[in-house]
Amino acid sequence: MLLTLVLLCPHRAEGSSAPDETRYVPPPAGFVSFCVRFPDQCATDGATEVILTDERWQVLDHINTDVNWAIRPEDDEAHYGRPEYWTIPSDGFGDCEDYALTKRRALLEAGFPLRALRIAIVISAQSGRHAVLTLVSDRGEFVLDNLTDEIRERRQTAYLWIERQDGANPRAWVALEAGGGTFSPSTVGTTNH
C-alpha cells in the first residue's frame, strides 16, 4: 500500500526551525508535473541568496500581499478533480502551493534569482500539511505564506519544517530537520503527495 501525504491548505495561520539540507527526498509529484509543464520555472541557474535591499523588500512585500488577495482558496480536488495539481492559476482560484508558485513567478519576473526562492512543505499544528515560499537572503530566510500578509523570518513561524527545494538544484528536494514539536499521523493526513 502506497502512503502519500496531502497538502491541506488552510486559509491564514502561523510557524520554526533551522534547515539541515543533507538528505535528499523525492520531490512532490505535483512539483514534478509542474516542472514538466513549466520548465522555465524550474531552471537551475542564478544566485542562491538575495541581497535584500529596502527596494527589494518593498517588492517582496507588495507581491506577497497582492498574490494573497488575488487568489481565492480552492483545493485541487474541487478545482481540478484531482488531489494534487501544482500550477500558476489563471482563473483566480488555487491552494497553498499555487499561491507559492505564483509569488515565485512574480519575484522571478522582478529579478529575484530562482535558487533563492524555494518552495517548502511544512506542518501546521492547526491544519496539517501546507506549502509556503521561502526566500534566502543576506538578512536571513523569510517565509511568504498565503495564511498571512506578514512576511516572517523562518524562525518566527510555528511550523514543523518537513522538506523544501534544494538551493543547489531547484529540481531536487531535501529533508529538513523538524526541530521541536510532535505530530501524529492523524494531524498530517494522507493522499497522493
trRosetta pair geometry for C-beta under 8 A, 3 or more apart (Angstrom, degrees):
i j d omega theta_ij theta_ji phi_ij phi_ji
3 190 6.1 -78 -158 -135 80 116
4 29 7.9 -17 -147 0 137 129
4 190 6.4 97 71 -172 52 74
4 191 5.5 -65 100 103 98 37
4 192 4.3 42 100 -121 158 28
4 193 4.8 157 173 32 93 59
5 129 5.7 122 157 -56 111 158
5 188 6.2 -56 -135 159 113 107
5 189 6.6 97 -156 87 70 77
5 190 6.4 -70 -105 -124 44 41
5 191 6.5 12 150 48 16 71
5 193 4.1 -51 68 40 68 134
6 83 6.5 -89 -115 -178 99 116
6 84 7.6 -151 -130 -63 62 102
6 128 7.4 13 86 142 91 138
6 129 6.1 160 94 48 51 131
6 189 4.6 -66 48 123 108 123
6 190 6.3 52 -10 108 99 17
6 191 3.3 67 -70 20 97 126
6 192 7.6 47 -84 29 72 47
6 193 6.2 -163 -75 -35 23 115
7 28 8.0 26 -42 -144 121 152
7 30 7.9 -67 4 20 132 153
7 84 6.9 95 19 -109 105 100
7 95 6.8 128 109 133 114 132
7 96 6.0 -131 160 52 122 118
7 97 6.2 40 126 -26 171 110
7 121 7.2 -106 -99 -131 106 101
7 129 4.7 -102 -115 117 47 109
7 130 6.4 110 -163 -103 86 23
7 131 5.6 -5 -146 -22 141 100
7 193 6.5 118 -30 -96 81 129
8 127 5.5 -150 111 159 114 86
8 128 4.0 51 39 75 130 123
8 129 5.5 105 20 55 75 71
8 130 6.8 -50 75 -68 62 73
8 189 5.8 105 -32 6 121 162
9 73 6.7 -166 115 -147 113 108
9 75 6.5 167 38 -98 107 82
9 95 4.0 157 17 -175 158 96
9 96 3.4 -164 -123 -21 113 100
9 97 7.5 -111 -82 -5 131 66
9 127 7.9 7 161 146 9 133
9 130 6.0 114 -113 -126 53 77
9 131 7.2 -33 -98 29 102 85
9 146 7.3 14 -175 66 109 136
10 13 5.4 20 103 -6 141 123
10 96 7.8 33 35 -65 49 125
10 124 6.4 -75 13 62 138 154
10 126 6.6 49 -91 103 168 105
10 127 3.5 -55 -50 -138 130 174
10 128 7.8 138 -37 44 104 74
10 130 6.4 -43 19 -95 89 127
10 147 6.1 32 95 -99 95 121
11 73 4.9 -86 -89 -33 118 164
11 146 7.3 -58 -127 127 55 102
11 147 6.6 159 176 -111 20 72
12 146 7.7 -94 -68 125 58 62
12 147 4.1 143 -118 -165 26 66
12 148 6.0 105 -143 -63 79 60
13 124 5.4 77 102 -159 145 148
13 126 5.3 -157 -133 55 150 139
13 127 6.2 -175 -6 2 158 125
13 147 4.6 -50 31 -177 58 147
13 148 7.6 -105 62 -36 23 100
14 124 7.7 123 70 -132 34 111
14 147 7.1 -148 -56 113 41 131
14 148 6.8 39 -83 -29 76 142
14 152 7.8 52 -143 1 93 165
14 157 5.9 -162 176 -147 71 67
14 158 4.9 59 117 21 91 105
14 159 7.7 -133 142 -40 46 80
15 122 6.5 31 -152 168 161 149
15 124 6.7 -86 -72 -105 118 81
15 143 7.5 -59 75 91 118 175
15 152 7.9 140 63 89 79 145
15 156 7.8 65 86 106 55 46
15 157 2.6 1 89 157 84 90
15 158 3.8 -75 -97 47 34 40
15 159 3.0 20 -154 -17 143 75
15 160 7.9 -109 -144 -10 110 39
16 154 7.1 122 -125 143 44 66
16 155 5.2 48 -139 -156 89 46
16 156 7.1 151 -90 24 96 6
16 157 5.5 -178 -53 74 59 60
16 158 6.0 -4 -7 -106 97 30
16 159 6.6 141 2 48 42 57
16 161 7.9 -108 98 -22 20 104
16 179 6.4 -105 112 98 77 161
16 180 7.6 1 89 44 108 102
17 154 7.5 -74 59 147 46 105
17 155 7.3 153 -8 -109 14 65
17 159 7.7 -104 16 90 100 71
17 160 7.2 40 -3 -138 141 41
17 161 4.9 -142 67 14 117 115
17 176 7.1 119 106 149 119 113
17 177 6.5 -141 163 96 123 79
17 178 6.4 -60 -159 166 175 27
17 179 3.1 -143 -116 -15 122 142
17 180 7.2 -166 -84 23 110 68
18 154 7.6 110 -99 106 47 128
18 155 7.1 4 -65 -82 77 102
18 177 7.1 4 82 62 65 114
18 179 7.1 110 25 -76 60 120
19 141 7.7 95 -7 -42 118 173
19 154 8.0 -27 -30 151 94 164
19 161 6.8 -95 -89 134 73 152
19 164 7.3 -66 -115 37 131 125
19 174 7.7 72 -175 102 115 124
19 176 4.9 -68 -127 -130 75 102
19 177 7.0 138 -157 26 27 83
20 23 7.7 32 113 9 95 91
20 175 7.7 -17 82 101 87 77
20 176 6.4 125 38 -151 66 48
20 177 4.1 54 12 -20 121 110
21 166 6.3 127 -167 -126 122 79
21 167 7.0 0 -161 10 172 98
21 174 4.4 52 -146 126 75 165
21 176 7.3 -11 -76 -95 63 71
22 174 7.1 103 30 -161 22 122
22 175 7.9 -45 63 60 61 88
23 174 6.3 118 72 -161 49 77
23 175 4.3 -19 82 36 108 115
24 166 7.2 -23 -109 -58 89 138
24 172 6.0 -52 -134 -177 114 111
24 173 6.8 106 -160 79 68 53
24 174 5.8 -56 -101 -100 48 65
24 175 7.6 140 -160 -5 1 82
25 163 5.3 -78 53 -121 142 141
25 173 5.2 -60 69 104 83 103
25 174 6.6 112 13 -147 88 16
25 175 4.9 98 -33 -54 123 86
26 173 7.0 9 111 53 20 122
27 31 4.8 -106 164 83 111 126
27 32 5.4 134 92 -57 117 88
27 165 8.0 31 -117 -100 107 73
27 171 6.9 -73 -52 173 153 56
27 172 7.1 -131 -57 -142 107 23
27 173 4.5 143 -93 -13 66 123
28 31 4.4 90 66 2 88 106
28 32 7.2 -155 94 -8 47 83
28 84 7.2 -130 166 -176 110 147
28 86 7.4 104 105 -39 120 139
28 121 6.9 130 -52 -59 130 137
28 173 7.4 102 -10 -64 68 163
28 193 5.4 -45 -137 -173 98 84
29 32 5.6 -51 -150 32 36 113
29 33 6.5 35 154 -15 67 105
29 84 6.2 96 78 95 101 141
29 192 6.4 -48 43 147 147 91
29 193 6.5 -170 20 -166 96 29
30 33 5.8 -54 -149 39 32 111
30 34 6.3 39 150 -24 64 106
30 76 8.0 -108 -112 -86 138 163
30 84 4.0 -111 -61 158 119 108
30 85 6.2 -157 -132 -106 107 9
30 86 3.7 114 154 -19 102 103
30 97 6.5 91 117 96 140 167
30 193 7.3 -41 -2 -131 104 67
31 34 5.3 -51 -147 33 33 117
31 35 6.5 33 155 -19 65 103
31 86 5.6 33 -77 21 44 167
31 97 7.7 -117 -72 -163 83 141
31 119 6.9 -174 -106 76 127 149
31 173 7.6 100 79 -57 159 129
32 35 5.9 -55 -152 34 30 109
32 36 6.8 32 150 -20 62 103
33 36 5.7 -52 -153 31 35 114
33 37 6.6 22 154 -8 66 108
33 85 7.4 -71 97 -135 144 58
33 86 6.6 139 71 43 97 94
34 37 6.0 -67 -151 45 30 103
34 38 5.8 -29 170 35 71 108
34 41 7.1 -69 150 87 100 132
34 42 7.4 134 109 -52 88 123
34 86 4.1 -55 -54 97 128 113
34 87 6.5 -160 -111 -81 97 45
34 101 6.8 -116 -158 -114 148 148
35 38 6.7 -74 -119 67 25 69
35 39 6.3 60 177 -103 66 52
35 41 7.1 -133 -109 80 59 88
35 42 3.8 26 -126 -32 101 165
35 171 6.1 86 -132 -118 161 96
36 39 7.3 4 -144 -64 17 84
37 87 7.5 -26 88 -110 150 88
38 41 4.1 12 133 18 115 121
38 42 6.9 115 100 -10 77 95
38 88 7.1 88 -79 0 160 113
39 42 5.9 -75 -151 48 41 100
39 43 7.5 77 151 -64 68 71
40 43 6.2 -6 -159 -36 41 108
41 88 7.7 -170 -86 -34 159 126
41 101 7.2 37 179 -160 146 99
41 104 7.2 90 -160 111 104 119
41 105 6.3 -40 -113 -88 116 93
41 108 7.5 -148 -122 -5 70 166
41 114 7.8 168 -167 -129 42 126
42 170 5.7 -163 -157 107 59 112
42 171 5.4 72 174 -81 111 88
43 46 7.4 87 104 -5 110 109
43 114 5.7 116 66 37 91 168
43 170 7.1 41 75 44 39 134
44 114 8.0 -106 -102 94 16 130
44 115 7.3 58 -162 -76 46 110
44 169 5.3 -11 -130 -133 119 67
44 170 5.9 -159 -100 25 62 88
44 171 6.6 -52 -72 -1 107 101
45 114 7.2 69 69 41 56 120
45 115 7.5 -125 109 -27 20 115
46 113 3.4 167 169 -159 119 102
46 114 4.9 123 37 33 149 79
46 115 4.9 174 84 9 96 98
46 116 7.2 -101 132 -3 115 87
47 50 7.1 129 97 -78 122 45
47 113 4.2 169 49 -4 77 171
47 115 6.5 -157 96 61 30 110
47 116 6.1 9 101 -39 82 116
48 113 7.4 -78 -54 110 17 135
48 115 4.6 -60 -99 125 60 119
48 116 5.8 128 173 -74 27 72
48 136 6.5 -23 153 87 70 138
48 167 4.3 67 -151 173 116 114
48 168 7.1 -8 -95 -75 135 46
49 116 5.4 127 -109 -107 15 115
49 136 5.1 -81 -108 121 70 97
49 137 6.1 123 -172 -128 81 22
49 138 6.1 96 155 -56 120 66
50 56 6.6 -175 164 165 124 153
50 112 5.8 -23 -98 -143 134 91
50 113 6.5 -173 -79 29 81 94
50 116 4.6 132 -33 154 88 162
50 135 6.2 -27 19 177 135 104
50 136 7.0 134 11 87 82 53
50 137 4.4 -41 67 -106 89 85
50 138 7.1 -114 93 -4 48 79
51 56 7.5 132 96 5 60 158
51 137 7.2 125 -110 -160 9 87
51 138 5.3 17 -117 -1 55 132
52 56 5.4 -130 -145 86 51 127
52 57 5.9 69 176 -62 97 89
52 60 7.8 -13 -139 -17 103 149
52 135 7.9 102 -87 135 121 125
52 137 4.0 33 -35 -172 121 143
52 138 6.0 -157 15 44 87 83
52 139 4.7 -77 53 11 135 119
53 56 4.7 97 50 8 76 100
53 57 7.0 -131 96 -6 42 86
54 57 5.5 -51 -149 33 33 115
54 58 6.6 36 152 -21 64 102
55 58 5.8 -52 -154 32 33 112
55 59 6.7 32 149 -16 64 103
56 59 5.5 -52 -150 36 38 113
56 60 6.2 43 150 -23 68 105
56 112 7.4 116 -154 -85 113 97
57 60 5.5 -53 -147 37 32 116
57 61 6.2 32 155 -18 66 107
58 61 5.8 -53 -144 38 29 110
58 62 6.1 31 156 -20 64 109
59 62 5.8 -57 -145 37 28 112
59 63 6.2 23 160 -15 65 108
59 107 7.5 119 134 -121 108 74
59 110 5.1 157 178 175 137 149
59 112 8.0 -175 110 -44 130 111
60 63 6.2 -60 -147 38 24 105
60 64 6.3 25 157 -20 62 110
60 107 7.0 36 -107 -110 70 115
60 112 7.9 90 -84 -73 91 143
60 135 6.7 -50 -133 -24 133 171
60 142 7.5 47 170 99 147 150
60 144 7.3 -129 -177 -79 92 125
60 151 6.4 39 135 -81 112 166
61 64 5.8 -55 -146 35 27 113
61 65 6.4 19 160 -11 64 109
61 151 6.2 -108 -96 -6 73 129
62 65 6.2 -63 -150 41 25 104
62 66 6.0 23 158 -18 65 114
63 66 5.7 -57 -138 40 28 111
63 67 6.1 23 166 -15 66 109
63 103 5.7 117 141 -145 108 78
63 106 4.6 168 -145 114 124 132
63 107 5.9 162 103 -66 170 79
63 110 6.9 -113 -56 -15 140 150
63 144 7.9 -15 100 -144 96 149
64 67 6.4 -63 -149 38 21 103
64 68 6.4 22 155 -20 60 111
64 103 6.2 38 -98 -130 56 130
64 144 4.6 -130 -110 -142 111 108
64 149 6.5 129 124 -155 102 59
64 151 5.7 -173 -23 -67 175 104
65 68 5.7 -57 -148 35 30 114
65 69 6.4 12 161 -6 65 111
65 149 4.8 44 -104 -149 85 111
66 69 6.3 -72 -152 44 26 99
66 70 5.8 23 157 -25 68 117
66 106 7.7 -172 79 -166 123 169
67 70 5.5 -57 -132 36 31 111
67 71 6.2 5 176 0 68 110
67 99 5.9 125 143 -158 114 76
67 102 5.0 157 -142 108 126 115
67 103 4.8 -127 28 -74 168 82
67 106 6.6 -150 -60 7 122 149
67 146 7.6 -87 118 -100 97 88
68 71 7.3 -74 -146 43 16 89
68 99 6.8 47 -94 -150 56 126
68 146 5.5 165 -116 -138 82 61
68 149 5.6 -143 54 -90 163 79
70 92 6.8 -113 159 -130 70 79
70 102 7.8 -144 80 149 122 150
71 89 6.1 108 -123 54 114 136
71 92 6.2 -175 -120 -169 49 46
71 93 6.7 122 -165 -123 78 13
71 94 4.8 -38 -168 37 131 105
71 98 6.6 177 -160 115 154 109
71 99 5.7 -155 62 -91 149 81
71 102 6.6 157 -45 27 139 164
71 146 7.4 -59 75 -130 120 128
72 92 5.9 34 12 146 95 88
72 93 5.3 -35 69 -103 87 69
72 94 7.9 116 66 25 44 59
73 93 7.7 9 120 -154 9 72
73 94 7.4 -60 -120 79 37 47
73 95 6.6 61 -153 -109 74 55
73 146 7.5 133 -83 147 101 136
74 78 5.5 -112 -178 86 93 118
74 79 4.6 111 122 -63 115 112
74 93 4.1 -2 26 -176 131 113
74 94 6.6 42 50 -10 81 10
74 95 6.7 -98 82 -59 41 77
75 78 5.3 84 64 17 79 101
75 79 6.6 -167 92 -2 35 99
75 95 5.1 52 -116 -80 48 131
76 79 5.6 -67 -132 50 29 105
76 80 5.2 -31 -170 35 74 110
76 82 6.0 -50 146 84 108 64
76 83 6.1 64 88 160 120 19
76 84 5.7 103 70 -107 168 18
76 85 4.6 154 -148 27 123 87
76 95 5.8 -71 -36 3 79 135
77 80 7.5 -55 -96 57 10 69
77 81 6.9 31 -165 -134 45 17
77 82 6.7 -123 -103 85 53 14
77 83 5.6 12 -71 -96 95 48
79 85 7.5 -134 89 58 108 126
79 93 5.6 -177 -115 122 126 123
79 94 7.3 60 -105 -101 173 37
79 95 7.6 -149 7 -27 140 96
80 85 4.4 -24 60 24 165 157
82 85 5.5 92 74 -43 110 110
83 191 4.7 -163 -177 178 146 126
83 192 5.0 117 74 33 137 103
84 191 7.1 143 -37 127 104 119
84 192 5.7 -133 9 86 119 92
84 193 6.1 137 -71 -94 154 63
86 97 4.9 -64 -118 126 95 135
86 98 7.0 -171 -150 -71 53 66
86 101 6.3 126 178 -42 95 148
87 94 7.3 -135 74 -119 84 116
87 98 5.9 1 68 -111 63 100
87 101 6.9 -176 118 83 17 155
88 98 6.9 147 -113 -155 27 77
88 101 5.2 -124 -77 123 76 111
88 102 5.2 129 -141 -86 83 72
88 105 5.6 25 -110 -14 144 152
89 92 6.6 -133 130 5 122 11
89 93 5.8 -149 -164 68 152 45
89 94 4.0 -136 -26 -57 139 117
89 98 5.1 42 -24 -176 105 132
89 102 6.8 -39 31 -67 79 128
94 97 7.9 -114 168 73 108 57
94 98 2.8 -118 -178 98 131 149
94 99 6.2 166 102 -44 121 64
94 102 7.2 145 52 -23 167 130
95 98 5.5 95 49 13 49 108
95 99 7.5 -91 123 -8 28 92
96 99 5.7 -50 -152 30 35 112
96 100 6.5 31 153 -16 66 106
96 130 5.3 -137 -150 -161 173 72
96 131 4.4 144 120 49 108 83
96 132 7.2 -47 177 -64 112 51
96 146 5.6 -150 -122 30 67 130
97 100 5.4 -52 -148 39 40 114
97 101 6.1 38 154 -19 70 106
97 119 6.8 43 -139 -155 88 134
97 131 4.0 36 -78 62 75 161
98 101 5.8 -51 -139 40 31 109
98 102 6.2 33 157 -20 63 107
99 102 5.9 -61 -150 37 26 110
99 103 6.4 25 155 -17 64 108
99 131 7.9 155 55 92 90 98
99 133 7.8 -127 115 -15 79 109
99 146 3.8 17 139 -67 177 126
100 103 5.9 -56 -149 37 29 110
100 104 6.3 31 153 -21 64 108
100 119 5.2 100 141 -118 139 94
100 131 5.2 -100 -3 133 146 104
100 132 6.0 155 -92 -174 124 17
100 133 4.1 163 -147 -49 87 90
100 144 7.2 136 -119 92 71 98
100 146 7.5 -92 -45 -29 70 104
101 104 5.5 -51 -145 35 32 114
101 105 6.4 34 156 -20 65 102
101 119 7.2 2 -70 -84 72 130
102 105 5.9 -50 -148 34 31 110
102 106 6.5 28 154 -15 63 107
103 106 5.8 -59 -150 39 31 110
103 107 6.2 28 154 -17 67 109
103 133 5.0 -137 82 8 129 161
103 144 5.3 -170 158 126 161 143
104 107 5.8 -58 -146 40 30 109
104 108 6.3 35 153 -22 65 104
104 114 7.7 62 179 -133 106 71
104 117 4.8 140 -132 150 93 134
104 119 7.1 -53 -51 -59 147 91
104 133 5.6 -164 -58 -125 92 134
105 108 5.6 -52 -149 34 31 114
105 109 6.4 30 153 -17 64 105
106 109 5.7 -54 -150 38 32 112
106 110 6.4 27 150 -16 64 109
107 110 5.4 -57 -145 42 35 111
107 112 4.1 -25 160 36 96 138
107 117 5.7 152 89 -93 137 146
107 135 7.6 -131 -161 -96 163 120
108 111 7.9 116 180 -13 28 9
108 112 6.1 -80 -82 65 35 82
108 114 5.9 28 -105 -79 114 81
108 117 7.0 -106 -59 29 85 156
112 116 6.4 -112 173 72 94 117
112 117 5.9 85 126 -46 122 121
112 135 7.4 -58 -166 -131 142 115
113 116 4.8 78 74 8 94 107
113 117 7.3 178 94 -4 49 91
114 117 5.9 -74 -152 44 35 103
114 170 5.8 -54 143 -50 108 157
115 118 7.8 14 -178 -64 40 94
115 167 5.5 79 172 -167 96 63
115 168 7.5 47 -152 -94 128 10
115 170 5.9 -125 -101 -51 64 103
116 135 6.1 32 144 -158 93 66
116 136 4.8 -127 -152 57 74 84
116 137 7.0 73 -173 -72 127 59
116 167 7.5 36 -92 -135 40 99
117 133 6.3 -13 -170 -172 88 108
117 134 7.6 159 -155 80 40 49
117 135 6.0 -11 -101 -101 65 72
118 133 7.4 142 76 -160 36 58
118 134 4.9 -23 67 62 88 98
118 135 8.0 167 23 -82 73 26
118 136 6.9 37 4 -18 116 106
118 164 5.0 70 147 162 116 117
118 165 4.1 -149 -147 58 90 102
118 166 7.9 170 -128 32 130 9
118 167 6.6 -63 -65 -78 137 68
118 170 7.2 -146 -107 -121 77 85
119 131 6.0 -7 -173 -169 101 110
119 132 7.6 156 -155 82 55 36
119 133 6.1 -39 -98 -102 57 62
119 134 7.7 159 -103 16 9 80
119 164 6.3 -176 95 -148 46 80
119 165 5.4 76 43 -19 73 112
120 131 7.0 155 80 -152 44 60
120 132 5.4 -20 62 64 95 84
120 133 7.6 141 16 -118 83 14
120 134 5.1 45 -14 -16 125 118
120 143 7.9 -69 45 -120 134 97
120 161 6.5 -36 176 -145 129 93
120 162 7.7 141 173 52 81 72
120 163 7.1 179 -153 97 64 40
120 164 3.5 -28 -102 -92 78 117
120 165 7.5 -99 -69 12 58 71
120 176 7.4 20 -149 -20 112 149
121 129 6.3 -12 -172 -161 100 99
121 130 7.4 147 -156 76 55 39
121 131 5.8 -32 -98 -96 63 72
121 162 4.6 -53 101 67 94 117
121 163 5.0 12 44 57 109 81
121 164 6.7 -170 15 -74 65 61
122 129 7.5 147 82 -150 39 51
122 130 5.3 -31 69 68 86 90
122 131 7.6 148 20 -101 77 22
122 132 6.1 7 6 8 124 114
122 157 7.6 -37 -155 133 162 141
122 159 3.7 -6 -180 180 137 135
122 160 6.3 141 -170 69 75 49
122 161 5.5 -37 -109 -103 88 49
122 162 6.1 178 -105 6 27 90
123 128 6.3 -52 -146 -169 82 33
123 129 5.8 -36 -99 -88 73 51
123 130 7.1 135 -111 18 23 86
123 159 6.5 138 61 -166 42 78
123 160 4.2 -18 57 59 101 108
123 162 6.2 86 -22 -43 93 115
123 181 8.0 178 84 127 112 138
123 183 5.5 -68 141 -38 151 169
123 187 7.1 74 -177 128 124 109
123 188 6.3 -48 -119 -105 131 81
124 127 4.6 14 80 45 124 84
124 128 6.5 -10 55 38 80 23
124 130 5.3 34 -11 -3 109 137
124 158 7.4 68 -136 94 73 90
124 159 5.9 -47 -82 -109 65 81
124 160 7.9 -161 -65 20 21 82
125 158 6.9 -56 6 135 111 113
125 160 7.8 100 -55 -15 74 107
125 181 7.2 -120 -72 -152 108 125
125 183 7.1 -143 -106 -95 65 103
125 187 7.2 -35 -144 -162 48 138
127 130 6.5 63 94 -58 111 121
128 187 6.0 -178 -94 160 77 61
128 188 5.9 122 -145 -143 92 24
128 189 4.9 35 -155 -6 148 120
129 162 7.6 -20 -124 0 92 156
129 188 6.2 54 -42 -161 97 69
129 189 6.3 -109 7 48 105 113
129 193 7.4 -85 153 -60 167 165
130 147 7.6 -3 -168 -32 147 130
130 159 7.4 -109 62 -124 119 125
132 143 5.3 5 154 -164 142 99
132 144 6.6 158 -179 73 87 50
132 145 4.7 -28 -124 -95 115 81
132 146 7.9 -148 -109 5 71 73
132 159 7.6 -115 -1 -57 142 170
133 143 7.4 137 79 -160 50 51
133 144 4.3 -19 70 62 103 105
133 145 7.8 -159 34 -67 69 43
134 141 5.7 3 -177 -179 115 102
134 142 6.8 153 -158 79 63 42
134 143 5.6 -28 -102 -99 75 62
134 144 7.5 -174 -85 19 24 77
134 154 6.6 24 -131 -81 121 114
134 164 6.5 -5 21 -149 132 154
135 141 7.0 165 81 -155 47 54
135 142 4.7 -12 56 59 99 96
135 143 8.0 -156 19 -67 76 20
135 144 6.7 60 -18 -17 105 108
136 141 5.3 -18 -104 -104 64 86
136 167 6.5 -13 16 -104 161 127
137 140 6.3 3 65 56 90 39
137 141 7.2 162 24 -89 71 34
137 142 6.6 12 9 0 119 107
139 142 7.9 22 89 -40 99 112
140 153 5.1 -16 132 -129 142 111
140 154 7.4 -151 160 15 100 90
141 153 6.7 90 75 -159 59 70
141 154 4.4 0 98 -14 109 124
142 151 5.2 22 178 169 122 106
142 152 6.8 158 -152 85 73 29
142 153 5.9 -57 -99 -99 63 45
142 154 7.1 -129 -97 -36 14 73
143 151 6.9 168 72 -160 50 62
143 152 5.3 -17 50 66 103 81
143 153 7.4 60 4 151 90 9
143 154 5.6 116 -41 -91 107 60
143 157 5.6 16 23 -48 163 139
144 151 5.9 -18 -89 -114 69 95
145 148 5.4 32 81 39 111 82
145 152 7.7 -9 5 26 122 103
145 157 7.8 133 -45 -112 148 131
148 152 7.5 32 87 -17 139 113
152 156 4.3 -126 -180 83 112 119
152 157 5.6 133 100 -60 135 84
153 156 4.6 88 60 1 81 109
153 157 7.9 -146 93 -16 47 82
154 157 6.1 -53 -164 16 40 112
154 161 7.6 26 -174 -74 116 139
160 178 5.1 7 -170 -157 95 98
160 179 7.2 -153 -132 54 66 90
160 181 4.8 -127 -83 88 111 141
160 183 6.1 -130 19 -19 164 128
161 164 7.5 -37 -172 -24 103 112
161 176 4.1 -61 129 110 106 143
161 177 7.4 34 78 73 107 44
161 178 6.3 -175 59 -118 62 45
161 179 7.0 58 29 6 98 109
162 175 7.3 -64 165 -146 53 68
162 176 6.2 77 95 45 13 100
162 178 7.0 21 -90 -92 51 92
163 173 5.3 43 165 168 118 113
163 174 6.4 178 -151 88 79 38
163 175 5.3 -46 -96 -108 90 44
163 176 5.9 -172 -89 1 29 88
164 173 6.6 -167 107 -148 18 83
164 174 6.6 -19 63 56 63 80
164 176 6.2 40 6 -41 95 124
165 170 5.0 9 -179 -146 134 60
165 171 7.9 46 -143 -18 102 9
165 172 7.2 103 -159 78 63 49
165 173 5.9 -58 -100 -100 39 68
165 174 7.8 35 144 15 14 82
166 169 5.2 16 84 54 117 71
166 170 7.2 -146 65 -85 64 23
166 172 4.2 -16 22 91 131 100
166 173 6.3 -156 -24 -104 86 13
166 174 4.8 97 -83 -23 90 108
168 172 7.3 -15 76 53 87 130
169 172 4.2 52 89 12 111 112
178 181 6.7 -115 157 63 105 97
183 187 4.3 -115 -169 77 95 138
183 188 5.8 104 133 -52 123 91
184 187 5.1 104 56 -1 68 99
184 188 7.5 -140 100 -3 40 89
185 188 5.5 -59 -148 38 40 111
185 190 7.8 18 176 -51 99 99
186 189 7.7 41 -175 -68 31 48
